Amino acid sequence: MNRDRLRRLISSAFVGACALAVLLALVPLAMVLFFVVRQGIGSLNLAFFTSMPRPVGEAGGGMANAIVGTLMLTGIASLMAVPVGVMSGIYMSEYAGTWLAIALRFAADTLNGVPSIVIGVFAYGIAVLPFKQFSALAGGFALGIMMIPIIARTTEELLLLVPNALREGALALGATRARAVFTVIVPAALPGIITGIVLALARIAGETAPLLFTSFNNRFFSRALTQPISSLTVQIYTYAISPYDDWHRQAWAGALVLVGFVLTCSLLARIATARIRRLRG
């Protein structure tokens, strides 16, 4: 009886320690969110989303150009990284023991640990210097490089979790290996793959250093892919280091919008994965 009570006591202690660890992990996140909301909510209004930046010394204005520029940059990066990352993940899971899959896995892990500023310098040498022009394409290229290893490794891990019986069943019914992968294996892991893509988007949405070397900045509204373009992160950086109080307030508002963008992407991913599971179930 005493031994059983001791076991229950130890179990309760471990559960309590785990709960405490969760709370300690959530405290920094809650503090950051609270501080950003408190500092930025007062400067958010309709003009912030629809107006252009005002000249130095004039109060007001907004970050409409930076919001559109961020959406364009992430869109370009996604168009580049999602197909490459998903196909690389499929190859690494299907041909896990080959030398090419091992090399791809090592390259993805290494690239995932490279500092973003190094990727920015690399993109500057590849996509800016030869054309002698900062551009949205160069910025999307830099962000796409950062997305590829995250998507590739996430796709590989999720495909490896799919039961092998599904693959064997598809092959037994006469499907080719490629058809079995794209009609059975990938759909089974699709909710997790979507989540991995959203995590990659959340990672690049807050990057500043690569964009300083590639898309640079633009105080005007620009939709040209071959011209410098504004982004929320660079605009926030520019405003934050300025000596003007109004720009500081707008920097906090931009930070709040950026955090809201990341949270919205995460919520949409959860909703999409839940619907996919319901349709499959």
Residue pairs with C-beta under 8 A, 6 or more apart in sequence:
33 259
36 252
36 255
36 256
36 259
37 256
39 249
39 252
39 255
39 256
40 249
40 252
40 253
40 254
40 255
40 256
40 257
41 253
41 256
42 249
43 249
43 250
43 252
43 253
44 253
44 256
44 257
47 60
47 61
47 62
48 62
48 63
48 250
48 253
48 257
49 62
49 63
49 64
49 67
50 62
50 64
51 60
51 61
51 62
51 64
52 61
52 62
52 64
52 65
52 219
52 220
52 221
53 61
53 62
53 63
53 65
53 219
53 235
54 60
54 61
56 244
57 244
59 246
60 246
61 250
62 250
63 230
63 232
63 235
63 250
63 253
63 254
63 257
64 221
65 218
65 219
65 220
65 221
65 222
65 230
66 230
66 231
66 232
66 234
66 235
66 254
67 232
67 257
68 221
68 223
69 136
69 215
69 218
69 222
69 229
69 230
69 231
69 232
70 205
70 231
70 232
70 233
70 258
70 261
72 136
72 140
72 223
72 225
72 229
73 136
73 139
73 140
73 143
73 211
73 215
73 229
73 231
74 140
74 143
74 201
74 204
74 205
75 140
76 136
76 137
76 139
76 140
76 141
76 143
76 144
76 225
77 140
77 141
77 143
77 144
77 146
77 147
77 204
78 144
78 147
78 197
78 201
79 140
79 144
80 140
80 141
80 144
80 147
81 143
81 144
81 145
81 147
81 148
81 151
81 200
82 147
82 151
82 197
84 144
84 148
84 151
84 152
85 147
85 148
85 149
85 150
85 151
85 152
85 155
85 197
85 200
86 151
86 152
86 155
86 193
88 104
88 108
88 148
88 151
88 152
88 155
88 156
89 151
89 152
89 153
89 154
89 155
89 156
89 158
89 159
89 193
90 155
90 156
90 159
90 181
90 186
91 100
91 101
91 104
92 101
92 104
92 105
92 108
92 152
92 156
93 155
93 156
93 159
93 160
94 159
94 177
94 181
95 101
96 160
104 152
105 153
105 156
107 149
108 148
108 149
108 152
108 153
109 149
109 153
111 145
111 148
111 149
112 149
112 150
112 153
115 209
116 146
116 207
116 209
116 210
117 209
117 210
117 213
119 142
119 145
119 146
119 210
120 142
120 209
120 210
120 211
120 212
120 213
120 214
121 213
122 142
122 145
123 138
123 139
123 141
123 142
123 145
123 210
123 213
123 214
124 138
124 213
124 214
126 141
127 135
127 137
127 138
127 141
127 142
127 214
128 134
128 135
128 138
128 213
128 214
131 138
133 226
133 227
133 228
134 214
134 215
134 216
134 227
134 228
135 214
135 215
135 225
135 226
135 227
135 228
135 229
136 215
136 222
136 224
136 225
136 226
136 227
136 228
136 229
137 225
137 226
138 214
138 215
139 210
139 211
139 214
139 215
139 229
139 231
140 215
141 214
142 210
142 211
142 213
142 214
143 204
143 207
143 210
143 211
146 200
146 203
146 204
146 207
146 210
147 200
147 201
147 203
147 204
150 196
150 199
150 200
150 203
151 193
151 196
151 197
151 200
154 192
154 193
154 195
154 196
154 197
154 199
154 200
155 189
155 193
155 196
158 189
158 192
158 193
158 196
159 185
159 186
159 189
161 189
161 192
162 185
162 188
162 189
166 184
166 185
166 188
167 180
167 181
167 184
167 185
169 184
170 179
170 180
170 183
170 184
170 185
171 177
171 180
175 183
175 184
186 193
187 280
190 276
191 272
191 273
191 276
191 277
192 273
194 269
194 272
194 273
194 276
195 269
195 270
195 273
197 269
198 265
198 266
198 268
198 269
201 265
202 262
202 265
202 266
205 233
205 258
205 261
205 262
205 265
206 233
206 258
206 262
207 233
208 233
208 234
208 236
208 237
211 231
211 233
211 234
212 234
212 237
215 228
215 229
215 231
215 234
216 228
216 234
217 228
217 229
217 230
217 231
217 234
217 235
217 238
218 227
218 228
218 229
218 230
219 230
222 228
222 229
222 230
232 254
232 257
232 258
232 261
233 258
235 251
235 254
236 251
236 254
236 255
236 258
238 247
239 247
239 248
239 250
239 251
239 254
240 247
240 248
240 251
242 248
